[in-house]
């Protein structure tokens, strides 16, 4: 299944210093537009490599929004500059988790980073509705360091 309906691609990214065992990057669909998750990455965002360690991450659907620090839609990288800002919202570093739904759990190494590049059959669709979201959630805090958390999404409609 490819994305064949009209959609706008957006890249949402934030650098977090010493990310905790929380939802580190979260998006919430708007009330009227579903969102498709096509890529998720965590990359080292500093000159030196953090202490090597095995880490666990959840790609998690949220059924109630976490409380996060907002990321302005105007800072999302827009796949087509003539498209409007996204209707979805995003934030980082949850201070309250909201409610987790279905998830995929993955391992990654702090000194290498993480990449999940979905095939069309693996795309995760987040239904329209303000309580429907998706997050990159660390099960255990990664070692101290600066990490760039990124989601590539398509907002449909």
HUCOR-V935657 format. One record per run of one state. SS is the DSSP state (@ for helix, = for strand, . for the rest). FROM is the first residue (numbers start at 1). TO is the last residue. If there is no record, write none. Layout:
# HUCOR-V935657
ss = <SS;SS>
from = <FROM;FROM>
to = <TO;TO>
This chain:
# HUCOR-V935657
ss = <.;=;.;=;.;=;.;=;.;=;.;@;.;=;.;=;.;=;.;=;.;@;.;=;.;=;.;=;.>
from = <1;7;18;23;29;35;45;54;65;67;72;73;76;77;79;89;97;99;110;113;118;120;123;124;127;133;139;146;157>
to = <6;17;22;28;34;44;53;64;66;71;72;75;76;78;88;96;98;109;112;117;119;122;123;126;132;138;145;156;157>
